[in-house]
Amino acid sequence: MSAIPGSAMKRVRVFLIDDQKLIRTGVRKILEEEEGIDVIGEASSGEEGLRFARELKPDVVLVDIHMPGMGGLETTRQLAAIDPRPRVIGLSVSGQEPYPSHLFAVGAQGYLSKDCAADEVIEAVRAVMDGVRYLSRDVAQDYALAHADPALGSPNLSCRETEILGLLCEGRNAKDIAEALHISPSTVRTYRHRLYAKLNVHSPIELMREVWAQGLIPGQVGQESPREP
């Protein structure tokens, strides 16, 4: 493989593991259209993917959860033992529990539904490279409900913070929120960091869980949280 000229910003090196060529081709096309991301290879099985990952040392590996032979969970577990350790994002046709929890338990940093929007693939890669766990928007609510804790009291949020919190919980990204509220994406990110600090969370998953637990958006969340039998 030929090297791609570098830049001032570190390029993200991504490797794909999926037994379906159509999925690999689609994900590769999405990633290669993004500035600063290079797809350095792909494999059709967990066994083959591990061999290449040890040799190529990717920054991020996207792994299909449901593969014949060595499945995605075991592949993720073994990828987590590689030095340097790549960030792993699981891909699955199902976003329901317990799949996300099982994947995170064996060392993954992200989880994407194969029905997710193209921009989410980019967003997930960027997030895990920043050390933030990422969960696909279409499965975040299910995950939050499954892991909701008893309410611990509500923080003091401003009207604008509550407004942005609600949009974040709808799965909107910084650009979408900025357009909706007529502010800049950087301002949205500032508010998001402030919300993370006030709620003592470090990822979108933890944010959703805390919102459901504390009932921070009346009428939208916190009203139907599951109860113990």
Summary of the structure (lengths in Angstrom):
residues: 229
radius of gyration: 18.4
end to end distance: 56.5
largest distance: 58.5
contacts: 712
relative contact order: 0.10
helix: 46%
strand: 13%
